[in-house]
Amino acid sequence: MLSESQLTALGCQSVSQLESGVWHLLIGDKASGLGEALERLVSGREAVTGA
């Protein structure tokens, strides 16, 4: 199994693992903003659009 640091080294700009074991891997110039919005969505907070 790959770790978050290994996935980042492979080029993923945003990496997050949910409690269920599902990984979200985002790649591209908008990955950071999308990752933050995804984290808010998953945690139940309202996501701000416009990424």
C-alpha positions, 0 to 999 in steps of 0.5 A: 500500500502507498503512503500519502508521502509516496503518492505526493512524490508520484505527483498528486497535489492533494491526497486525503484518506477517508475513514472508510479507506477510500483515497481521494487523489487530485492532480492538476493546477486546481488540485489544492482548492478542490482538495480543500473543498472536498475536505469540507464536504466530507467533514460536513462543512459547507464547501465554497465554490469557485475553484 
